[in-house]
Amino acid sequence: MPASRCLAQILRPTSITGDGVTPRQVSTARPLYPPEIFKPRKIAVSATALQKLKWACSLSLGEQSTPEPTVDGERLVDLLCDNLQHMFDDQGIDSTVYDEQIMFRDPITKYDTLTGYLFNIHLLKVLFRPQYHSHWVKQTGPYEITTRWTVIMKFILLPWKPELVLTGTSVMGVNPKNGKFCSHVDYWDSIEKNDYFSLEGLVNVIKQLRINKTPDLETPKYLILKRTANYEVRKYAGFTVVETNGDKLPGSTSFNDVAGYVFGKNSTMEKIPMTAPVLTQAYNAELSDVSIQIVLPSDKDISSLPNPSLEKVILREVEGGIAAALKFSGKPAEDIVRVKERELRSSLLRDGLKPKKACLLACYNDPGRKWSFTVRNEVLIWLEEFTLD
């Protein structure tokens, strides 16, 4: 048979019959072979056989796979702790611990090279004079280190030099090939949408640029642990106050009695430098039982302070602790303060925190200030406990 005919016979559709295989024409309207020929058949496998099969597969895969390289997490945590404290100082960070192709992301900024990463740090130093506070650093994955931080910045290009506060976490990825940090992704506590580019993040920053002037006076020392969209959680150091009973939440007539003490109405007629804010402490849930307090300078020990001239005026040490603060501007009228107190308490309870009873009203500015929209007021509530996780 010629080769061409052999090839034609091989390629021609065939019919499977009981007598053998014979050529026939195939209709395109019907399948070449009955569908049941290709139906999958169920094969019964015992549980023991199945277990052996799984074991054999896992063993085979284990023999074929190579162990992943590991990194010294403890060393990287120590290294990062040391590096972060120089983020914005004159020494600067050690750039050799970062990969040349490090990916940086925060809600409004992104860079994909070490050059861009270092440029971003330099730009922040020039425009904002940042203060960086690291709360903890720990390993959270085989190739992942997470840090929690607070950054406080002053935007020096605006005449009133507004203060910007951001708190959050940074997730640092590690390149397993060289043990260097290859990614840095920031997550802010104050917004929900942390993906780049976040309009919510941009609005959050712009809102902090508003005119809100704090007088250039000493204030109680505190560190902002967490800043949410509605309030700040602060850790206060202890401080000393001169105090007397008040008759109402804001604008108590007893203010003159405590102010008189710092202006020289004391046992030695010593004038004591003024501080901010003036505090009104409420002791009950109705905010009706109050006292008026002026914070005294931190370099004044209570044992060395002169005694008040008025019997109803006392000196007292405040322990300090963790407090949540809600800022607001304008005249601190009593109805406004009560609304702010309820708003703050509701936010704290919603977030699973444990606020104590009553609150503090903090007024930083002269009550006669002309432009009330620049006035800084705060409602503070002490917390039973707080864990920064």
C-alpha positions, 0 to 999 in steps of 0.5 A: 500500500502506498504511503499516502494511502496508509496515512489516509487510513490512519487519519480517517475516522473509524467505527468500533463494531463487534466485527472489528474496526472499519472506516466510516463517515462521522457526523458532526452532530453526534460525538465520536465516542459515547460520553459514558466511555469518558465518565470518571469511575469511583474507586473505593479506597480504604481509610488505611490505604488513603492514609498511606497515600497521604504519608507517601505524598508528604514524604515525597514532597518533603524530600524534594523541598529544600529548607527555607533560610532563616533569619536571626529575629532577636538580632534584627529586633535589637538592631532595629531598636538601636536604629529607630532611636536615630531616625531623626537625630543628627546621627541618622539611621544605619542605611546598610541594614536596608535592602537597595530595593526597599519598598516604603508605604504609608497612607500618603507616601510611597518609595521603592528604593533606598534612595527614596526611603532616605530622602523621605526621612530627610524631608521630614527632618527639614519640614517637621523636626519630628520627635520619634518615640518607640514603644516596642519592637518585636518579631511577628513572623519568620521574616517580619518585625513590627514596631509601635511608635509615636511621632510628634512633628511641628510644621515650621513653614506655617507661622503658628507652627501646628503640631502633628501627631501620628501613632501606629505600627510599622511592619518591616519585611526581611529579605531572607537572602541577605537578612536586610529590611526590604519593606516598611509599611506604616499603619496609622491608628487615626484612620481606617483606610491605610492603603496608598493613596488614602484620602482619609489620611490626607484629610487627617493630616490637614485637620491638624494644621488648623490654627490652635495656639497653645501658649508658650507656658510649661504644661504637665509632661505627658507622652501620647501613646495612641491617637485615634480619629477622636481622641488621644491616649496619654501617659502623664507624669505626676504633677503638683497643683494648687487647688480649691473647691469650685462652684461650676464646671467652667468659669468658676469664681474660685479661680481668683483664689488659686490664681492669687496663690501664684501671684504672691498671696502665699506665706512668703509672698513668692510669685510663681511662674504661670503654667497651663492649663487651668484644670477643673476637676469633676468628681461625680458623674453629674459634673456638679462636684468640682475643684479648680486647679492650677498646675505648678512648675515641675521644678517646684517640690511640694515641700519647698512651696510656700503655704497658701494664705487662704485656708480653703486653698491647698497644695496637692500632688497628682499621681499621674497615669493614663488619660484619654483627651478630646480636644476642642476649640471655642468657648468652653460653655458648660453645655458644650463641655458636657456634650464633649464628655459624653462623646469621649466616654462613648468613644472609649466604651466603644473601643473597649477601654475602661473610663473612670467616673467624671472628667477634667476640663483643661483650658489652655488660653486666656478666657478673654481671647478675641478669636475663640476658634484658636482657643485650645480646650480639652476634656480628659478622662482617666482610664482604669487600665490601658495596654498598648498592643 
